[in-house]
């Protein structure tokens, strides 16, 4: 296989320059910067250092540009794993908003009753936090002290140190 040199035409140069500065995804901005540096004649390792990505990322970037053109480089369709609890998202959130759980263990138990899926406390905590639910500390409501009459006042002692 021969070495592929990145050469951008004028419209592609304009797109790469614009998106390397203003694309909402940081990874796409880095890709476009690396592509621009390769177009300017830098080696792949130097382009990787300039764009703050790895050498392997630049290699994948060049392969995407060679096979699919600029659209292959601009594509951002990475998806992480999806929780099985996401299917029951609305029911869980509605239940916990209607009657908040006091502990994470209680929330996990209610989620298991609603969905039949058992999750540990760390997973339940993350699931709830991602949905905007958060733990709120409850405290005792302050009550003014009762008035004590002199006859029922507790006996007080004073301690003196010395001779």
C-alpha positions as CSV (number, residue, x, y, z in Angstrom):
1,X,0.0,0.0,0.0
2,X,1.3,3.4,-0.9
3,X,1.6,6.4,1.4
4,X,-1.5,8.6,1.1
5,X,-0.9,12.4,1.0
6,X,-3.8,14.6,2.2
7,X,-4.5,17.3,-0.4
8,X,-7.5,19.5,0.1
9,X,-9.2,21.5,-2.7
10,X,-10.3,25.1,-2.0
11,X,-13.9,24.3,-0.8
12,X,-12.6,21.6,1.5
13,X,-9.9,23.9,2.9
14,X,-12.6,26.5,3.8
15,X,-14.7,23.8,5.6
16,X,-11.7,22.4,7.4
17,X,-10.5,25.9,8.6
18,X,-14.0,26.8,9.7
19,X,-14.7,23.6,11.5
20,X,-11.3,23.4,13.2
21,X,-12.3,26.6,15.0
22,X,-16.0,26.5,15.6
23,X,-17.4,23.0,15.5
24,X,-19.3,22.2,18.7
25,X,-17.6,18.8,19.2
26,X,-14.0,19.0,20.5
27,X,-13.1,15.8,18.7
28,X,-14.2,17.1,15.3
29,X,-12.2,20.3,15.9
30,X,-9.1,18.2,16.7
31,X,-9.7,16.0,13.6
32,X,-10.0,19.1,11.4
33,X,-6.9,20.6,12.8
34,X,-4.9,17.4,12.2
35,X,-6.3,17.2,8.7
36,X,-5.2,20.8,8.1
37,X,-1.7,20.2,9.4
38,X,-1.4,17.1,7.2
39,X,-2.5,19.2,4.2
40,X,0.2,21.8,5.1
41,X,2.8,19.1,4.8
42,X,3.5,18.0,8.4
43,X,4.2,14.4,9.1
44,X,1.6,12.3,10.9
45,X,3.4,12.3,14.2
46,X,3.8,16.1,14.1
47,X,0.1,16.6,13.1
48,X,-0.9,14.3,16.0
49,X,1.1,16.4,18.5
50,X,-0.2,19.7,17.0
51,X,-3.8,18.5,17.3
52,X,-3.3,16.8,20.6
53,X,-4.4,13.4,19.5
54,X,-2.6,10.1,19.2
55,X,-0.7,8.9,16.1
56,X,-3.3,6.1,15.7
57,X,-6.1,8.7,15.6
58,X,-4.4,10.5,12.8
59,X,-4.0,7.2,10.9
60,X,-7.7,6.5,11.3
61,X,-8.4,10.0,10.2
62,X,-6.3,9.6,7.0
63,X,-8.0,6.3,6.3
64,X,-11.5,7.9,6.7
65,X,-10.5,10.8,4.4
66,X,-9.1,8.4,1.8
67,X,-12.2,6.1,1.8
68,X,-15.1,8.5,2.4
69,X,-13.7,12.0,1.9
70,X,-14.3,14.9,4.2
71,X,-17.7,13.6,5.2
72,X,-16.0,10.5,6.7
73,X,-13.9,12.8,8.8
74,X,-16.8,15.0,9.9
75,X,-19.0,12.0,11.0
76,X,-19.6,11.9,14.7
77,X,-21.7,8.9,15.5
78,X,-20.1,7.4,18.5
79,X,-22.6,5.9,20.9
80,X,-21.8,4.4,24.3
81,X,-23.6,1.5,25.9
82,X,-27.3,2.0,26.6
83,X,-28.7,1.0,30.0
84,X,-31.6,-1.5,30.1
85,X,-33.1,0.8,32.6
86,X,-33.5,3.5,29.9
87,X,-36.6,1.6,28.6
88,X,-38.3,2.2,31.9
89,X,-37.0,5.8,32.4
90,X,-40.3,7.6,32.6
91,X,-41.9,5.2,35.0
92,X,-38.9,5.2,37.4
93,X,-38.6,9.0,37.4
94,X,-42.3,9.5,37.8
95,X,-42.4,7.1,40.7
96,X,-39.5,8.6,42.5
97,X,-40.7,12.2,42.0
98,X,-44.2,11.2,43.3
99,X,-42.7,9.5,46.4
100,X,-39.0,10.2,46.9
101,X,-36.8,7.4,48.2
102,X,-34.9,8.0,51.4
103,X,-31.9,6.0,50.5
104,X,-30.2,4.6,47.4
105,X,-31.0,1.1,48.7
106,X,-34.7,2.0,48.8
107,X,-34.5,3.5,45.3
108,X,-32.8,0.3,44.0
109,X,-35.5,-1.8,45.6
110,X,-38.3,0.3,44.1
111,X,-36.6,0.2,40.7
112,X,-36.4,-3.6,41.0
113,X,-40.1,-3.7,41.8
114,X,-41.0,-1.5,38.9
115,X,-38.8,-3.1,36.2
116,X,-37.7,-6.4,37.5
117,X,-34.1,-5.3,37.0
118,X,-31.7,-5.5,40.0
119,X,-28.9,-2.9,40.1
120,X,-26.3,-2.0,42.7
121,X,-26.1,1.2,44.6
122,X,-23.4,2.8,42.4
123,X,-25.4,2.1,39.2
124,X,-28.6,3.4,40.8
125,X,-26.9,6.5,42.0
126,X,-25.5,7.2,38.5
127,X,-28.8,6.5,36.9
128,X,-30.7,8.9,39.2
129,X,-28.0,11.6,38.9
130,X,-28.2,11.4,35.1
131,X,-31.9,11.9,35.2
132,X,-31.6,15.1,37.4
133,X,-32.6,13.4,40.6
134,X,-30.4,14.1,43.5
135,X,-30.1,13.2,47.2
136,X,-31.4,15.9,49.5
137,X,-30.4,15.9,53.2
138,X,-33.3,16.1,55.6
139,X,-32.9,17.7,58.9
140,X,-34.9,18.1,62.0
141,X,-37.2,21.1,62.1
142,X,-36.0,23.4,64.8
143,X,-38.5,23.8,67.7
144,X,-38.2,26.5,70.3
145,X,-37.2,25.2,73.7
146,X,-39.9,24.6,76.3
147,X,-40.1,27.1,79.2
148,X,-38.9,25.6,82.4
149,X,-40.2,26.8,85.7
150,X,-37.7,27.5,88.6
151,X,-39.1,24.6,90.6
152,X,-38.5,22.0,87.9
153,X,-35.2,23.4,86.7
154,X,-32.4,20.8,86.7
155,X,-29.9,21.0,89.5
156,X,-26.6,22.6,88.4
157,X,-23.2,22.1,89.9
158,X,-20.2,24.3,89.7
159,X,-16.7,22.9,89.8
160,X,-13.8,25.0,91.0
161,X,-10.2,24.1,90.6
162,X,-7.9,25.2,93.3
163,X,-7.5,24.9,97.1
